[in-house]
C-alpha cells in the first residue's frame, strides 16, 4: 500500500476521539491555568497592599518612638512623676507649652497622627493634641494639678499600662471616655503606647498615639482592584470579643479606616462573622491564608492574615471579594465554540489528509532524485533538508553529511595531487636555477668591472656616453639582483632557530619598512598587544618573509592607503597577518601566486621569486603561508589581500617533501 493511502487511513481513524478529548482537555487546562493566574494576581495584590500598609505602620511606630525620645517630652519626666503623686511641678506650665507646641508642629509636619497624649504614671492626661489642636487643662483634680481630661479612675486599665514592656511600643484599646470616637463605635486602629522611663528606670508616664487611619485609606483607595474586586480588612482580636471580626475597611459597605471622630461615619456594628452566617470568618481564623467560596457559590474571598502590631496577638485579615464565576463563565462559551470549530476541523482534516500525505511523501522522492544526481557527478547541489517530519529530516541530514564528506575527501585528494605537482615543478626549477645562476653571475661581475674602467677613460665632455654607461651598469646591477634571487631560491638554507620576543622583533622589522612606506605615501599600523610571548624561529629568515609581504602590500596600495600588521600568540603557535587595501587578487592569480618568476608588478619592481622564497622559509619552519582576498576571509565589505603566516612557537619539522637527491627546494601548498 502506498504511503499517501496509509497516512489518509490513519488520519481518519485517529482524529475523531482525540478531537473530543482535546477540546475538553484544552478548555479545562486553560480554565485551570486562568484560575491559577487570577489566584497569583490576587495574592500579589494582597501582598502589595500588606507591604504598603506595613511601611506606613512602621513609619508611625518610628514617629511614636521619636516623640518619646524628643527633648520636649524628656524634660517633662520629673513633672510627670510629681503629677502622679498629686504634686504640681513648678515648671509644669512652661513644659506643657513647649510640649504642645512641639506636638502640634509635629502633627502639621507628619499628617495622619490622630491624637497624641502624654500621660503621667497614674494614667492622667497632662498633654493632648488632636489634629494640630491643643487641648487646654480644664479638669481640676483633688491635687494641685489640672488635667486635660477627667482624672483617671480605672484600676484594671492602669494595671495593664503598668505591665507594659518598658523598651518597646505596645498596642491596646483605651476606654471610650478618651473621646476619640462616637458611642458604639471603636477606633479603627489600636492606640500605640510608649512608656517613658526616668533616670532611675521608673515609669514616669506614657506617650499615647492614635492614628485615625487616613493614610491607610489613601493607600487602599489608590491601589488597583484586580478584576474589579472589592477590598475588605477585618480585625482578629481574640482578647477582646467586641472587636474580634470588626470590619475596618470595606469597599462594598463604604467603610474606611478614618474614625467617626473625623468623618462622622454613622456605620456601627459591621462585623466579619456576619458574612455567610459566620462560615467565612471561621474558615479564615482556622487557616490564615486561603480562598473561600461562599455557600451559594456567588462570591469567592481571597484572604491573607497580616500582623500590623508587633508583639501583639491582634491581626488583620486582608481580603479581596470576587464573583465566583469570573473564571468559569468565559470558558463555557469557549467550550461551545471549540466544539463547533472542532467538528469543522474534523471535516477539513479529512479533506486535507490526502494533500498532507502527498506532502510527506514529496521529501523522500526529492531525496532519491538528489542522490541519483550526486551519483551521476552533480555535486554542486547539496541534499535538501526541508522536511518537517523528524524522521525524514534526520534521513535527509544523514545523506547530506554523507555527500559532504565524500565531496570533501575528493577536494582533499585534488589538493594533494596539485601540491605534489607544484613541489615537483619547483624542484625542477630549483635545479635549473642553481646551474643558470652560477653561470650568469661571473659574466655579470665582468660587465660591472668593465663599466667602471670605461667610466674612468671617458673624456669629461662626453655626457651622453656617461649616461649610457650608467644605464649599462644599472641594468647589470638589476641582472645581478635577479641572479642573486635565483641563487637564494635554489639554495634555501635550513633555519637557525633562536628564542625571540615576538612583539619586540616585529616592531623592529616594521620600523625598518617605514621609510619605504613613507616614500609610497602608505601608512603602516602595527597591532602587537596580543603578541607578548616568546617563540623559536630564525629571525633573519622570518624578517625576509615579513618584509617581502609588507613590501608587496605597499606596492599594491594606492597613495594614502593603510596597511595593518597584526600578530597574536596562541598556546602552540603564533600568527602574523598583513592586510592591505589594494584591489585584491583575481582567482586565476591566486592559483599562480607562489610560482617562481610569476609576478604582477611592473618591470624592474620584482623578480617573481619573493613569495616562492618566503613560502619555502615558512615551510622549513614547519608553518604555513597563505594569501587570500579579504572578502573571501570573512570581511565582505573590505578590499585588498590578507597574508597570513602561522608558525609553531617551538622548533618543528619542515612541512615540505624532500626530493631523492641532496638538494633542498621550497615547495608550496594550497
PEMODA-V869726 format. One record per pair of residues at least 24 apart in sequence whose C-alpha atoms are under 6 Angstrom apart, sorted by sequence separation. I is the first residue (numbers start at 0). GAP is how many residues later the second one is. If there is no record, write none. Layout:
I:GAP, I:GAP
This chain:
124:24, 168:24, 246:24, 298:24, 299:24, 362:24, 622:24, 106:25, 168:25, 245:25, 246:25, 297:25, 298:25, 502:25, 556:25, 244:26, 297:26, 555:26, 71:27, 123:27, 244:27, 552:27, 103:28, 123:28, 502:28, 122:29, 165:29, 502:29, 621:30, 501:31, 621:31, 501:32, 621:32, 500:33, 620:33, 621:33, 499:34, 619:34, 499:35, 618:35, 83:36, 498:36, 530:36, 618:36, 83:37, 498:37, 521:37, 530:37, 83:38, 497:38, 520:38, 521:38, 527:38, 529:38, 530:38, 496:39, 497:39, 520:39, 521:39, 522:39, 523:39, 524:39, 525:39, 526:39, 527:39, 79:40, 216:40, 496:40, 497:40, 521:40, 525:40, 496:41, 495:42, 494:43, 212:44, 213:44, 212:45, 583:45, 211:46, 436:46, 211:47, 436:50, 615:50, 432:53, 433:53, 87:56, 433:56, 583:56, 85:57, 86:57, 87:57, 582:57, 583:57, 580:58, 581:58, 580:59, 187:60, 429:60, 579:60, 579:61, 578:62, 578:63, 577:64, 577:65, 576:66, 576:67, 575:68, 187:69, 544:69, 575:69, 574:70, 574:71, 186:72, 573:72, 573:73, 572:74, 572:75, 571:76, 572:76, 236:77, 571:77, 235:78, 180:79, 235:79, 180:80, 234:80, 235:80, 179:81, 234:81, 233:82, 120:83, 184:83, 233:83, 120:84, 232:84, 119:85, 232:85, 118:86, 231:86, 118:87, 231:87, 117:88, 230:88, 117:89, 230:89, 116:90, 229:90, 116:91, 228:91, 229:91, 115:92, 228:92, 115:93, 228:93, 114:94, 114:95, 113:96, 113:97, 112:98, 113:98, 111:102, 535:113, 534:114, 535:114, 535:115, 80:123, 79:124, 488:124, 76:127, 426:238, 422:244, 418:250, 7:345, 7:346, 6:350, 3:353, 3:354
